Amino acid sequence: MTLRSTVRGLVAAAAALLAVTATSSAARATPEPKAPAEFVALATVDPTIIQEMRYITPHNFVGKPIDGYQQPVCILTRQAAQALHQAQLKLLREGYSLKVYDCFRPQRAVDHFVEWAKDLDDQRMKTEFYPLVDKSRLFEDVYIAAKSGHSRGSSIDVTLVRLPAWPTPPYRPGQPLVPCFAPKDQRFPDNSVDMGTGFDCFDTLSHTDDPRVQGVQRANRQLLKGTLQAAGFVGIPQEWWHYTFQPEPFPDTYFDFPVAWRSVAGHR
């Protein structure tokens, strides 16, 4: 090999390295999408609503933080946030507060759920969240889907807390799991009222009007349902915690900006 060919080889290698570095730098420099101006952080509309954003923590049915959740902030369309504020005013007079578990959910988070559901070997959280459901049926039974109304910005996962509110103890990965439909004093501690199951419980007992849920548990579900319906929210039969403000400002758009304060910076 001549000196000239060696030099040419080194120059070519250096050029290739610079091209890769430039491409990587450009990719890193590409800013994350921001939310449209119609989105706000719920706390700027009503700071009294309790936020316990589950998907930024490992205490969820996947067992680890979900893609797209960068900060524990509830983001919603302005109309949904204002309607939730009206519901909260009514509940505060009755000694309760709303608590949200999830609000806007980016499409990348939904994709994370889908990929997790396809991995039938990953069952680390089965004992708590889907003890009676075979993971292979999560799509068929519509517990997991490729699209979520949460990504349109007007859906919430929500419950009630009796005031004064005590904080929910943090989940420690590896701690013993208890079925989500166990009696309230046995399942994972939550400062919410007893709804008959925990949040994200993949079981028919989570159906809002399941006839097996009676007494105080049923009354709590009906209080949540009635209050939110009066504020313009519509629930779904399968999940006592899921409600969507109607009419949705973005009924056909699925957004993918991160759950972070910067996504709504300057929005009021």
N, C-alpha and C positions, 0 to 999 in steps of 0.2 A: 504493500500500500504506500503510495507516495504521500509526501507532506501535503501537497495540494488537495488530494482526495480526502485526507484526514480532516483538513480544515473545512472543506465543503461539508463533510458529514457532521462536524461539530456545529457549524452554522445552521444546517438544516434541523438538527436536534434542538438547538436553542430557539429557533423560530417556531417549531412545533410546541415547545414548552410555553413560549410566550402566548401563543394562540390559545392554548388550553387555559392558561392563567387568566387571559383577558375574558374568555367565555365564562369562566367560573365567577370572576369579579362582576361581570355584567349580570349574571344570574342572581348573585347575592345583592346587587344594587337594585334589582327590580322591586319596587315597593309593593307591599301587600295592598290588596284592594280595600277601599274604605266603604263604609255604609253610605247609602244615599241619604240626603238631607232629611228625609222623612223618618229616619231612625234616631232614637235617643237612648241614653242610659236611663233605666227605670229610676235609679236613685236621684236623678235630677228632676224627676216629676213627683216622686213620692219616696222620700228617704226613710219612711217608717215601715215600709214593707220589708220583711225579713228576706234575706237572700242566702240560700245554702246551695250554691252551685255545685252539684254533685259530679259533673263530668270533668271538672278540672282536678278532681281527686281520684284515688284508686278505689273509692267505695261506690262501685257501679257494677253492672252485670258483666262488663269486660274485665274488670279487675285492675285497670290502670288508667291514668289520665287519657282523655280522648283527644284525637287530633283536632286542632283548631281552637281549643280552649286555652287561652294564654293568661287570662286574668279572671278572677271570680266576679264577673259583672253581668248583670241581666240587661240585655239589649232588646228593644222592641220597637215596632213602629210607634210613632207618636200617638196615634189614635188608640192603639191597644194599651199603651202606658197610661194615658189619661183615663180610659175606662176602668183600668185596674185601680187607679187612684180613687175613683168614685166608689168602687166596691169596698176599698179599704176604709174610707170614711164611715161607711155604714157599719162595718164590722168593729171598728174601734169603739163605737158607741155601745156595742154589745159585749165588749171585753175580749175581743179576738183581734188577731192580726193575720193577714195573708203571709204565706211563706212560699217563695218560688224555688223550685229545684232546677228548672231549666227554662230558658226563654228562646231567643234566637239560637239556632243550631246551624253552623255552616255545613255546606254540602260535604266537605272533607270529613267532617265528623260522622255523617251518615255513611259515607264510604268506609270509614273505619269500622262501624258496626257491621256492615255487610261482609267485610273481609273476616272479621272475628267470627261471624256466624258460619262462614264456610269452613273454618278450622274446627272440625269436630273433636280434635284432641284437646283443645283448650277449654277445660270445664272447671277452672279454678273457683268460679263464683256460683256454680250450679246450686250448691246447698242452700244458698240464701235466695237467689233471684228466680230460679226456674227448677225447683226441686222435683216437680212432677211432670215436666215437659222434656221430651227427648230433643236434644239440640238440633237434630236433623230436621225437625218440624218447625223451626222458628220462622222460616219464610212462609211455609204452607199455612201456619196458624196466624200469620200476619203480626207476629211480634216484632219482626224486622222487615224493613222494606227499603228499596233503593232510593226512594224519595220520602221526605218528611215535610209536613206542613210547618214545622218549626223553622225550616229554612226560608220560609216566606216572611217571617218576622212578626206574625201576630198571634202565635200560639205560645201557651205557657204550660208548664207542669207545676201544679200549685197545691197547697194544702192550707190548713188552719192551725194556728197556735193560740192557745189560751194565754192571756196576759196575766201577770208579767211573764215574759219569755225567758227561759233558761237556755243557755247554749247547748247544742247537741254535742256530745263527746266525739272527738275525732276518731275515725276508723284507723286501726293499725293493721297494715297488711300482714296476713298470717294469723290474725286472731280467729278464734272459732266462729263459724258461721251458723246462723239459725234460720230456718225457713221463714220467708217473708210473710207467711200467713199464720205464723205462730201467735199465741196471745201477746199483747203489746208488751207486757212486762218480761217477756222472754226474747223477743226478736231484737234486732239492732236498735239501741236507744235513739229516740227521735223526740224533739221537744214539741212535736205536733200533737193534735188531738188524735184519738184512736179512730182510724178509718177502716179498720178491719184487716188491712194488709199494709205492708210498707210500700214506699214508692218504687215503681218499676218492678212490681211483682208480676211475673209472667204466670198468671193463674186465673181461672175463671172467677175466683173470689174477688178479683179486682174490677169485675164488671160493675158499673156504677149502681145498677139496680138489682144485683144478684139477690134473690130472695132469701138466701142463707144469712145475709148480713142484716141484722135486726137491732133493735134497741138503740143505745147511744151511738154505736157505730153508724147505723143507718141515718140517725138524726144529724150526725156530723156531716155525712156526705150530702144530705139534702140541704143543710145550711150553706155549704160551699156552692152547691149547684144553683140554689135559688138566688143567692147573692150575685153570683157571676152572670147568670142569665139576665137578671134585672139590669146589669151594666152593659149588656150587649154581647156576652160570650156564649158560645155554643159548645157543649161537651160532646164526647163520643161514648157509646155504650160500653166499650171494652176497657176503659181506663178511668177510674174515678178522679184522677189528678189532671187530666188533659182537657184544656179549653182553648178555643180560638175565637178571637174578636171578629165579629161580622158587621158590615162587609169588610173583607180584607183589602187593604190598599194595594197589595201585590198578589193577587190570587193565582197568577201563573208564573211567577218568577222565583227561582231557587238561588239564593245568594250564597257566596262562599268567602266573605270577609271574616277575619279572625274575631273571636270573642275577646275583645281587649278595649280598654278605654280609648286608645288612639283611633279605633275604627269610627267612633262617634265624636271625636274631639271637635269642639266648637258647635255641636248640634244642641239646640235648645227648643 
